[in-house]
Amino acid sequence: MNINKNIAISENGFVFNPSTGDSFSLNPIGTDIIKLLKEEKSVSEIVNQLCKKYEVEKHLLEKDIHDFVFTLEQYQLIENEGKN
């Protein structure tokens, strides 16, 4: 899963898709997920890292991350080459 190359992402969580003109503001966890996706981490690696950073149950975080990734796909911000 890769973030589309033309997507602009600021350090404070502002995302801009020049292809569609859409822009989004992310909360801190969304920003962390995007940063880890940019590092080409798998969903399972992202879950493990964020479980260490935030006090949250793993199964809840997994669901939330999968939902977030699905939303990113819907807005054409990432390409999912295969489910992780």
Secondary structure, DSSP 8 states (H G I E B T S, - for coil): -EE-TT-EE-TTSEEEETTTTEEEE--HHHHHHHHHHHTT--HHHHHHHHHHHS---HHHHHHHHHHHHHHHHHTTSEE-SS--
